[in-house]
Amino acid sequence: MFDDRELWKQISAGNADAFETWYGETAPRLRSFLHHLTGSEPAADDLMQETYTYIWRRPDGFDPDRGTLRAWLYGIARKQAAQWWRKQRPADPLPDDRPARALAETNSILADAFNRLPPDDRALLWLREVEGHSYAELAAMLDVPIGTVRSRLFAAREALRDVWHSPAPMKGGRS
């Protein structure tokens, strides 16, 4: 395909084929990322659509000197998910109170522990450990210094370790 600059040049010029190709390459992993952030497939789908629409409507939004196109995409998606969380009613379930159906989907102890983390910790760990973004890419996505990325990752890993070593919350009350 193209490097980021050439690809973005094509997309920002309104080349729908270039955008569609890029979408096809990035959408499955982005959807998975958003699903892990929200715990909801419909929300992940909506946020993914909002993310790509945002990008399509802002042909001058990406600056290749600040990071990769993929890092920019995930940064926008992370911000969309954060807005989504802020709009949720307080009575809506939090990630650690998801119905058994959502937990059964993940079907693993690690996924349960991961889902019990705060959304920001989940996002950071997902982007680093699953998506493989570098510290520099994460710094560009979060618009923070690399040292801040390192300290946040350390704290997120410690939180995961604490969750891993604590008993899982009981579902449905007493047993």
PyMOL commands that set and color helices and strands:
alter all, ss='L'
color gray80, all
select helices_A, chain A and resi 4-12+16-38+41-56+69-87+95-97+100-106+109-115+119-130+135-142+146-165
alter helices_A, ss='H'
color red, helices_A
deselect
rebuild
show_as cartoon
